[in-house]
Amino acid sequence: MTTAPSGAPVTTTSTTYTKVVNRDGSVTITTTRITTTSQSVTYAKANEVPAALQAHMGGW
């Protein structure tokens, strides 16, 4: 059985800012952006999930 994804991939981006005031009074700001992409696939039965994917998930 060929299983199609259960929807388009969903991408989310989060941004955090960290400020450090240095001893000389200067300020260092670090911007961190994390982009996450997720996609769901639905299998009709548990035994249709590929063995490699089951192994990545720590088995059932």
Phi and psi restraints in degrees (range 20) as a CNS / XPLOR table:
assign (resid 1 and name C) (resid 2 and name N)
       (resid 2 and name CA) (resid 2 and name C) 1.0 -92.4 20.0 2
assign (resid 2 and name N) (resid 2 and name CA)
       (resid 2 and name C) (resid 3 and name N) 1.0 123.4 20.0 2
assign (resid 2 and name C) (resid 3 and name N)
       (resid 3 and name CA) (resid 3 and name C) 1.0 -107.0 20.0 2
assign (resid 3 and name N) (resid 3 and name CA)
       (resid 3 and name C) (resid 4 and name N) 1.0 124.2 20.0 2
assign (resid 3 and name C) (resid 4 and name N)
       (resid 4 and name CA) (resid 4 and name C) 1.0 -86.3 20.0 2
assign (resid 4 and name N) (resid 4 and name CA)
       (resid 4 and name C) (resid 5 and name N) 1.0 153.0 20.0 2
assign (resid 4 and name C) (resid 5 and name N)
       (resid 5 and name CA) (resid 5 and name C) 1.0 -57.5 20.0 2
assign (resid 5 and name N) (resid 5 and name CA)
       (resid 5 and name C) (resid 6 and name N) 1.0 150.0 20.0 2
assign (resid 5 and name C) (resid 6 and name N)
       (resid 6 and name CA) (resid 6 and name C) 1.0 -86.6 20.0 2
assign (resid 6 and name N) (resid 6 and name CA)
       (resid 6 and name C) (resid 7 and name N) 1.0 24.0 20.0 2
assign (resid 6 and name C) (resid 7 and name N)
       (resid 7 and name CA) (resid 7 and name C) 1.0 150.6 20.0 2
assign (resid 7 and name N) (resid 7 and name CA)
       (resid 7 and name C) (resid 8 and name N) 1.0 170.8 20.0 2
assign (resid 7 and name C) (resid 8 and name N)
       (resid 8 and name CA) (resid 8 and name C) 1.0 -70.6 20.0 2
assign (resid 8 and name N) (resid 8 and name CA)
       (resid 8 and name C) (resid 9 and name N) 1.0 153.4 20.0 2
assign (resid 8 and name C) (resid 9 and name N)
       (resid 9 and name CA) (resid 9 and name C) 1.0 -58.7 20.0 2
assign (resid 9 and name N) (resid 9 and name CA)
       (resid 9 and name C) (resid 10 and name N) 1.0 143.8 20.0 2
assign (resid 9 and name C) (resid 10 and name N)
       (resid 10 and name CA) (resid 10 and name C) 1.0 -111.5 20.0 2
assign (resid 10 and name N) (resid 10 and name CA)
       (resid 10 and name C) (resid 11 and name N) 1.0 124.1 20.0 2
assign (resid 10 and name C) (resid 11 and name N)
       (resid 11 and name CA) (resid 11 and name C) 1.0 -112.7 20.0 2
assign (resid 11 and name N) (resid 11 and name CA)
       (resid 11 and name C) (resid 12 and name N) 1.0 129.8 20.0 2
assign (resid 11 and name C) (resid 12 and name N)
       (resid 12 and name CA) (resid 12 and name C) 1.0 -125.0 20.0 2
assign (resid 12 and name N) (resid 12 and name CA)
       (resid 12 and name C) (resid 13 and name N) 1.0 146.7 20.0 2
assign (resid 12 and name C) (resid 13 and name N)
       (resid 13 and name CA) (resid 13 and name C) 1.0 -128.1 20.0 2
assign (resid 13 and name N) (resid 13 and name CA)
       (resid 13 and name C) (resid 14 and name N) 1.0 130.7 20.0 2
assign (resid 13 and name C) (resid 14 and name N)
       (resid 14 and name CA) (resid 14 and name C) 1.0 -117.4 20.0 2
assign (resid 14 and name N) (resid 14 and name CA)
       (resid 14 and name C) (resid 15 and name N) 1.0 143.8 20.0 2
assign (resid 14 and name C) (resid 15 and name N)
       (resid 15 and name CA) (resid 15 and name C) 1.0 -125.8 20.0 2
assign (resid 15 and name N) (resid 15 and name CA)
       (resid 15 and name C) (resid 16 and name N) 1.0 131.3 20.0 2
assign (resid 15 and name C) (resid 16 and name N)
       (resid 16 and name CA) (resid 16 and name C) 1.0 -125.0 20.0 2
assign (resid 16 and name N) (resid 16 and name CA)
       (resid 16 and name C) (resid 17 and name N) 1.0 150.6 20.0 2
assign (resid 16 and name C) (resid 17 and name N)
       (resid 17 and name CA) (resid 17 and name C) 1.0 -122.8 20.0 2
assign (resid 17 and name N) (resid 17 and name CA)
       (resid 17 and name C) (resid 18 and name N) 1.0 133.2 20.0 2
assign (resid 17 and name C) (resid 18 and name N)
       (resid 18 and name CA) (resid 18 and name C) 1.0 -122.1 20.0 2
assign (resid 18 and name N) (resid 18 and name CA)
       (resid 18 and name C) (resid 19 and name N) 1.0 128.6 20.0 2
assign (resid 18 and name C) (resid 19 and name N)
       (resid 19 and name CA) (resid 19 and name C) 1.0 -111.5 20.0 2
assign (resid 19 and name N) (resid 19 and name CA)
       (resid 19 and name C) (resid 20 and name N) 1.0 133.5 20.0 2
assign (resid 19 and name C) (resid 20 and name N)
       (resid 20 and name CA) (resid 20 and name C) 1.0 -125.4 20.0 2
assign (resid 20 and name N) (resid 20 and name CA)
       (resid 20 and name C) (resid 21 and name N) 1.0 125.3 20.0 2
assign (resid 20 and name C) (resid 21 and name N)
       (resid 21 and name CA) (resid 21 and name C) 1.0 -92.7 20.0 2
assign (resid 21 and name N) (resid 21 and name CA)
       (resid 21 and name C) (resid 22 and name N) 1.0 118.0 20.0 2
assign (resid 21 and name C) (resid 22 and name N)
       (resid 22 and name CA) (resid 22 and name C) 1.0 -81.3 20.0 2
assign (resid 22 and name N) (resid 22 and name CA)
       (resid 22 and name C) (resid 23 and name N) 1.0 163.4 20.0 2
assign (resid 22 and name C) (resid 23 and name N)
       (resid 23 and name CA) (resid 23 and name C) 1.0 -59.7 20.0 2
assign (resid 23 and name N) (resid 23 and name CA)
       (resid 23 and name C) (resid 24 and name N) 1.0 -30.0 20.0 2
assign (resid 23 and name C) (resid 24 and name N)
       (resid 24 and name CA) (resid 24 and name C) 1.0 -85.5 20.0 2
assign (resid 24 and name N) (resid 24 and name CA)
       (resid 24 and name C) (resid 25 and name N) 1.0 5.9 20.0 2
assign (resid 24 and name C) (resid 25 and name N)
       (resid 25 and name CA) (resid 25 and name C) 1.0 92.8 20.0 2
assign (resid 25 and name N) (resid 25 and name CA)
       (resid 25 and name C) (resid 26 and name N) 1.0 -9.5 20.0 2
assign (resid 25 and name C) (resid 26 and name N)
       (resid 26 and name CA) (resid 26 and name C) 1.0 -73.9 20.0 2
assign (resid 26 and name N) (resid 26 and name CA)
       (resid 26 and name C) (resid 27 and name N) 1.0 163.6 20.0 2
assign (resid 26 and name C) (resid 27 and name N)
       (resid 27 and name CA) (resid 27 and name C) 1.0 -123.8 20.0 2
assign (resid 27 and name N) (resid 27 and name CA)
       (resid 27 and name C) (resid 28 and name N) 1.0 130.8 20.0 2
assign (resid 27 and name C) (resid 28 and name N)
       (resid 28 and name CA) (resid 28 and name C) 1.0 -110.4 20.0 2
assign (resid 28 and name N) (resid 28 and name CA)
       (resid 28 and name C) (resid 29 and name N) 1.0 126.0 20.0 2
assign (resid 28 and name C) (resid 29 and name N)
       (resid 29 and name CA) (resid 29 and name C) 1.0 -116.2 20.0 2
assign (resid 29 and name N) (resid 29 and name CA)
       (resid 29 and name C) (resid 30 and name N) 1.0 126.0 20.0 2
assign (resid 29 and name C) (resid 30 and name N)
       (resid 30 and name CA) (resid 30 and name C) 1.0 -108.0 20.0 2
assign (resid 30 and name N) (resid 30 and name CA)
       (resid 30 and name C) (resid 31 and name N) 1.0 126.8 20.0 2
assign (resid 30 and name C) (resid 31 and name N)
       (resid 31 and name CA) (resid 31 and name C) 1.0 -105.1 20.0 2
assign (resid 31 and name N) (resid 31 and name CA)
       (resid 31 and name C) (resid 32 and name N) 1.0 124.8 20.0 2
assign (resid 31 and name C) (resid 32 and name N)
       (resid 32 and name CA) (resid 32 and name C) 1.0 -118.8 20.0 2
assign (resid 32 and name N) (resid 32 and name CA)
       (resid 32 and name C) (resid 33 and name N) 1.0 122.6 20.0 2
assign (resid 32 and name C) (resid 33 and name N)
       (resid 33 and name CA) (resid 33 and name C) 1.0 -114.6 20.0 2
assign (resid 33 and name N) (resid 33 and name CA)
       (resid 33 and name C) (resid 34 and name N) 1.0 126.9 20.0 2
assign (resid 33 and name C) (resid 34 and name N)
       (resid 34 and name CA) (resid 34 and name C) 1.0 -117.9 20.0 2
assign (resid 34 and name N) (resid 34 and name CA)
       (resid 34 and name C) (resid 35 and name N) 1.0 121.3 20.0 2
assign (resid 34 and name C) (resid 35 and name N)
       (resid 35 and name CA) (resid 35 and name C) 1.0 -108.7 20.0 2
assign (resid 35 and name N) (resid 35 and name CA)
       (resid 35 and name C) (resid 36 and name N) 1.0 127.5 20.0 2
assign (resid 35 and name C) (resid 36 and name N)
       (resid 36 and name CA) (resid 36 and name C) 1.0 -120.8 20.0 2
assign (resid 36 and name N) (resid 36 and name CA)
       (resid 36 and name C) (resid 37 and name N) 1.0 132.7 20.0 2
assign (resid 36 and name C) (resid 37 and name N)
       (resid 37 and name CA) (resid 37 and name C) 1.0 -117.4 20.0 2
assign (resid 37 and name N) (resid 37 and name CA)
       (resid 37 and name C) (resid 38 and name N) 1.0 129.3 20.0 2
assign (resid 37 and name C) (resid 38 and name N)
       (resid 38 and name CA) (resid 38 and name C) 1.0 -129.7 20.0 2
assign (resid 38 and name N) (resid 38 and name CA)
       (resid 38 and name C) (resid 39 and name N) 1.0 150.2 20.0 2
assign (resid 38 and name C) (resid 39 and name N)
       (resid 39 and name CA) (resid 39 and name C) 1.0 -148.2 20.0 2
assign (resid 39 and name N) (resid 39 and name CA)
       (resid 39 and name C) (resid 40 and name N) 1.0 137.3 20.0 2
assign (resid 39 and name C) (resid 40 and name N)
       (resid 40 and name CA) (resid 40 and name C) 1.0 -101.6 20.0 2
assign (resid 40 and name N) (resid 40 and name CA)
       (resid 40 and name C) (resid 41 and name N) 1.0 143.8 20.0 2
assign (resid 40 and name C) (resid 41 and name N)
       (resid 41 and name CA) (resid 41 and name C) 1.0 -130.7 20.0 2
assign (resid 41 and name N) (resid 41 and name CA)
       (resid 41 and name C) (resid 42 and name N) 1.0 130.9 20.0 2
assign (resid 41 and name C) (resid 42 and name N)
       (resid 42 and name CA) (resid 42 and name C) 1.0 -105.8 20.0 2
assign (resid 42 and name N) (resid 42 and name CA)
       (resid 42 and name C) (resid 43 and name N) 1.0 128.4 20.0 2
assign (resid 42 and name C) (resid 43 and name N)
       (resid 43 and name CA) (resid 43 and name C) 1.0 -104.9 20.0 2
assign (resid 43 and name N) (resid 43 and name CA)
       (resid 43 and name C) (resid 44 and name N) 1.0 141.3 20.0 2
assign (resid 43 and name C) (resid 44 and name N)
       (resid 44 and name CA) (resid 44 and name C) 1.0 -63.6 20.0 2
assign (resid 44 and name N) (resid 44 and name CA)
       (resid 44 and name C) (resid 45 and name N) 1.0 -35.5 20.0 2
assign (resid 44 and name C) (resid 45 and name N)
       (resid 45 and name CA) (resid 45 and name C) 1.0 -140.0 20.0 2
assign (resid 45 and name N) (resid 45 and name CA)
       (resid 45 and name C) (resid 46 and name N) 1.0 152.9 20.0 2
assign (resid 45 and name C) (resid 46 and name N)
       (resid 46 and name CA) (resid 46 and name C) 1.0 -59.6 20.0 2
assign (resid 46 and name N) (resid 46 and name CA)
       (resid 46 and name C) (resid 47 and name N) 1.0 -34.2 20.0 2
assign (resid 46 and name C) (resid 47 and name N)
       (resid 47 and name CA) (resid 47 and name C) 1.0 -74.7 20.0 2
assign (resid 47 and name N) (resid 47 and name CA)
       (resid 47 and name C) (resid 48 and name N) 1.0 -2.7 20.0 2
assign (resid 47 and name C) (resid 48 and name N)
       (resid 48 and name CA) (resid 48 and name C) 1.0 -90.0 20.0 2
assign (resid 48 and name N) (resid 48 and name CA)
       (resid 48 and name C) (resid 49 and name N) 1.0 -9.9 20.0 2
assign (resid 48 and name C) (resid 49 and name N)
       (resid 49 and name CA) (resid 49 and name C) 1.0 -70.3 20.0 2
assign (resid 49 and name N) (resid 49 and name CA)
       (resid 49 and name C) (resid 50 and name N) 1.0 127.0 20.0 2
assign (resid 49 and name C) (resid 50 and name N)
       (resid 50 and name CA) (resid 50 and name C) 1.0 -56.7 20.0 2
assign (resid 50 and name N) (resid 50 and name CA)
       (resid 50 and name C) (resid 51 and name N) 1.0 142.4 20.0 2
assign (resid 50 and name C) (resid 51 and name N)
       (resid 51 and name CA) (resid 51 and name C) 1.0 -57.7 20.0 2
assign (resid 51 and name N) (resid 51 and name CA)
       (resid 51 and name C) (resid 52 and name N) 1.0 -38.0 20.0 2
assign (resid 51 and name C) (resid 52 and name N)
       (resid 52 and name CA) (resid 52 and name C) 1.0 -63.5 20.0 2
assign (resid 52 and name N) (resid 52 and name CA)
       (resid 52 and name C) (resid 53 and name N) 1.0 -38.9 20.0 2
assign (resid 52 and name C) (resid 53 and name N)
       (resid 53 and name CA) (resid 53 and name C) 1.0 -68.3 20.0 2
assign (resid 53 and name N) (resid 53 and name CA)
       (resid 53 and name C) (resid 54 and name N) 1.0 -41.4 20.0 2
assign (resid 53 and name C) (resid 54 and name N)
       (resid 54 and name CA) (resid 54 and name C) 1.0 -59.0 20.0 2
assign (resid 54 and name N) (resid 54 and name CA)
       (resid 54 and name C) (resid 55 and name N) 1.0 -40.7 20.0 2
assign (resid 54 and name C) (resid 55 and name N)
       (resid 55 and name CA) (resid 55 and name C) 1.0 -65.1 20.0 2
assign (resid 55 and name N) (resid 55 and name CA)
       (resid 55 and name C) (resid 56 and name N) 1.0 -40.2 20.0 2
assign (resid 55 and name C) (resid 56 and name N)
       (resid 56 and name CA) (resid 56 and name C) 1.0 -61.8 20.0 2
assign (resid 56 and name N) (resid 56 and name CA)
       (resid 56 and name C) (resid 57 and name N) 1.0 -31.4 20.0 2
assign (resid 56 and name C) (resid 57 and name N)
       (resid 57 and name CA) (resid 57 and name C) 1.0 -89.2 20.0 2
assign (resid 57 and name N) (resid 57 and name CA)
       (resid 57 and name C) (resid 58 and name N) 1.0 6.2 20.0 2
assign (resid 57 and name C) (resid 58 and name N)
       (resid 58 and name CA) (resid 58 and name C) 1.0 83.2 20.0 2
assign (resid 58 and name N) (resid 58 and name CA)
       (resid 58 and name C) (resid 59 and name N) 1.0 19.1 20.0 2
assign (resid 58 and name C) (resid 59 and name N)
       (resid 59 and name CA) (resid 59 and name C) 1.0 77.9 20.0 2
assign (resid 59 and name N) (resid 59 and name CA)
       (resid 59 and name C) (resid 60 and name N) 1.0 -177.6 20.0 2
